[in-house]
Amino acid sequence: MSDDLFKDYVPEILEYDPEVDGSDEHKIRDEHLSTKESLLEQIRKKKAAAKKNQTTFRQNIRTENEIK
């Protein structure tokens, strides 16, 4: 049944035309994502530099049920 429906169908190749189909929003989004990625990397580096690779040790948390 579907073979008869599509037997004369010829796919049409569509060309993207920015004037008709839309704007450069996809480019803006990519730019925002790359800016965000670079800013996050800068923050990670500054946090690591502020810590200066210090290791912090926490004491055990005391509880009421702790055996003395």
C-alpha positions in Angstrom: 0.0 0.0 0.0 2.7 2.5 0.9 4.8 1.4 -2.1 2.1 2.8 -4.4 1.9 6.0 -2.4 5.6 6.8 -2.7 6.5 5.3 -6.0 6.8 8.6 -7.8 8.4 10.5 -4.9 11.7 12.2 -5.7 13.5 13.8 -2.7 14.2 17.4 -3.1 17.5 18.8 -1.9 17.0 22.0 0.1 19.7 24.7 0.3 20.1 26.7 3.5 19.5 30.4 2.9 20.2 32.6 5.9 18.1 35.4 4.5 15.0 33.2 4.3 15.6 30.5 6.9 16.8 32.3 9.9 19.6 34.1 11.5 23.0 33.4 13.0 21.7 32.3 16.4 23.5 29.0 16.2 26.8 30.9 15.8 26.0 33.1 18.8 25.2 30.1 20.9 28.5 28.4 20.0 30.3 31.7 20.9 28.6 31.8 24.2 29.5 28.2 25.0 33.1 28.7 24.1 33.3 31.9 26.3 31.6 30.0 29.2 34.1 27.2 28.8 37.1 29.5 28.9 35.8 31.5 31.9 35.2 28.2 33.8 38.7 27.2 33.1 40.1 30.5 34.4 38.0 30.1 37.6 39.4 26.5 38.1 43.0 27.8 37.7 42.5 30.7 40.1 40.9 28.4 42.7 43.7 26.0 42.4 46.2 28.8 42.7 44.4 30.2 45.8 44.5 26.8 47.4 48.2 26.3 46.5 47.6 22.6 46.6 47.0 22.6 50.3 45.5 19.5 51.8 43.0 20.1 54.5 42.4 17.6 57.2 39.1 17.4 59.0 38.7 16.0 62.5 36.1 13.3 63.0 32.7 14.5 63.7 31.7 13.7 67.3 28.3 12.1 67.9 26.2 11.5 71.0 26.6 7.7 70.6 30.4 7.9 70.6 32.1 5.4 72.9 34.4 7.2 75.3 
